[in-house]
């Protein structure tokens, strides 16, 4: 077995590669052992994903949405208590009865209990810094892995052998940029397409839920030839907590995708006609509601 990133033997590797890290709530979209070797998996975890998740926006977003770490812990964020002019790392979580519970250090707990402070102030960071090299390489990694994942599990091996192995390597530039940072900076597009607290109604499934993340490939056709060949560009489009990120899988230039957005009045390829906005939690409770959550009833 050959790792799709370094092309070294990966038959003894034990790592399961999550396309979007578990620390962003992804437990369903992953590649089985061996497709990404232990060394590459470790590299992406430490050098790309950990650096990305340590950036202020992702700390803030994960904190307010109660997205657990890989080890199942709540994310801490430093908040300021103005009445006593103190700051402290705080953990917040929603209890089963719908209340929000905060965990603070012992000194602040005593001050709160004594009524000396009643206010917590924290940063609200609406989106990641842009442009962002770590985000760019993270998107390149996700796009490359999703290329294989999108083929379907029964076709993984043939896809690797025919398209992603050392002999063919059709996405070499994207692969080397993601894994080694080689080549020019890979541009991407970033924009918010829906609110972080929006809950949609899926009319086909009759379910209310908030979308934590979604992704797909989008093909923009440029020209169709008489012999049936098509000139086109393929984009990996992903949304995390309402922010859409798009990257071309064959070209570091994203201008054609941005032009397409303008031509289609800001429409997103991720739009699903079956989903309509039901209500927003933005001003109520930022807790993400997943499809299997029974706290919301029709």
PyMOL commands that set and color helices and strands:
alter all, ss='L'
color gray80, all
select helices_A, chain A and resi 22-24+38-53+56-64+106-113+133-149+153-164+172-180+255-263
alter helices_A, ss='H'
color red, helices_A
select strands_A, chain A and resi 17-18+30-31+77-81+86-94+100-103+189-192+198-202+207-209+213-224+230-240+243-248+275-280
alter strands_A, ss='S'
color yellow, strands_A
deselect
rebuild
show_as cartoon
